[in-house]
């Protein structure tokens, strides 16, 4: 019987009204209408959804090229003003970008 090592859990600070939530599209394309409805729901909860305008690009059934999706995700992780990151869709075909 093996013993699993204890993993220290990291709990991020709670989100607060006015916080920016980054939205990325690392997988397939999505309905702009659904996206806008989701952003509106986040705004009703008091959050500010932020995203790159290139999020609406489409290549085959993906949300733009692999390069576009990788750049978008990296840029969102580097933003100091973003408190959380959500995916517009996923996770299919996303793991090779991580």
C-alpha positions as a printed Julia matrix, in Angstrom:
98×3 Matrix{Float64}:
   0.0    0.0     0.0
   1.5    3.29   -1.07
   1.07   6.52    0.81
   0.16   9.58   -1.21
   2.15  12.65   -0.27
   0.18  15.58    1.06
  -0.22  18.31   -1.52
  -0.39  21.86   -0.27
  -3.51  23.46   -1.65
  -3.39  27.01   -2.84
  -6.59  28.95   -2.4
  -6.73  32.18   -4.4
  -8.35  35.28   -2.92
 -12.11  35.52   -3.37
 -13.41  37.54   -6.28
 -15.01  40.88   -5.48
 -17.4   43.14   -7.31
 -15.51  45.11   -9.93
 -12.83  42.46  -10.46
 -11.77  41.69  -14.02
 -12.42  38.17  -15.26
 -10.48  37.24  -18.38
 -12.28  35.2   -21.02
 -10.22  33.08  -23.41
 -11.15  30.67  -26.2
  -8.5   27.91  -26.28
 -10.73  25.38  -28.01
 -13.58  25.42  -30.5
 -15.45  28.45  -31.73
 -18.68  29.48  -30.05
 -21.84  31.44  -30.55
 -21.28  35.18  -30.21
 -24.82  35.46  -28.85
 -24.07  32.92  -26.09
 -20.76  34.66  -25.37
 -22.46  38.04  -24.98
 -25.11  36.48  -22.73
 -22.37  34.98  -20.55
 -20.57  38.33  -20.33
 -23.86  40.01  -19.39
 -24.37  37.43  -16.62
 -20.87  38.15  -15.26
 -21.62  41.87  -15.34
 -24.88  41.31  -13.45
 -22.82  39.56  -10.77
 -20.64  42.67  -10.53
 -17.63  41.46  -12.51
 -15.95  43.0   -15.53
 -15.36  40.47  -18.31
 -12.28  41.27  -20.41
 -11.19  39.56  -23.62
  -9.14  40.13  -26.73
 -11.23  41.07  -29.78
  -9.53  38.21  -31.66
 -11.56  35.79  -29.54
 -14.21  35.79  -32.28
 -11.85  34.5   -34.99
 -12.62  31.11  -36.49
 -10.42  28.54  -38.2
 -12.2   25.32  -39.15
 -14.05  24.44  -35.96
 -11.57  26.22  -33.67
 -11.62  29.71  -32.22
  -8.83  30.87  -34.52
  -5.38  29.47  -35.17
  -3.37  27.58  -32.55
  -0.97  30.55  -32.43
  -3.82  32.99  -31.75
  -5.22  30.82  -28.98
  -1.82  30.3   -27.32
  -1.0   34.05  -27.46
  -4.4   34.88  -26.0
  -4.0   32.51  -23.06
  -0.42  33.58  -22.33
  -1.38  37.26  -22.48
  -4.26  36.73  -20.07
  -2.0   34.96  -17.55
   0.42  37.91  -17.72
  -2.21  40.57  -16.99
  -1.93  41.93  -13.45
  -5.46  43.33  -13.57
  -7.17  39.96  -14.21
  -8.27  38.1   -11.08
  -9.67  34.95  -12.75
  -9.68  33.34  -16.2
 -12.63  31.51  -17.73
 -12.83  29.64  -21.03
 -15.55  30.49  -23.51
 -15.64  26.78  -24.42
 -13.49  23.78  -23.9
 -11.65  21.67  -23.1
 -11.52  19.64  -26.32
  -8.31  20.12  -28.29
  -6.98  22.45  -25.57
  -4.53  20.29  -23.67
  -1.69  20.57  -26.21
  -1.56  24.33  -25.55
  -0.98  23.92  -21.84
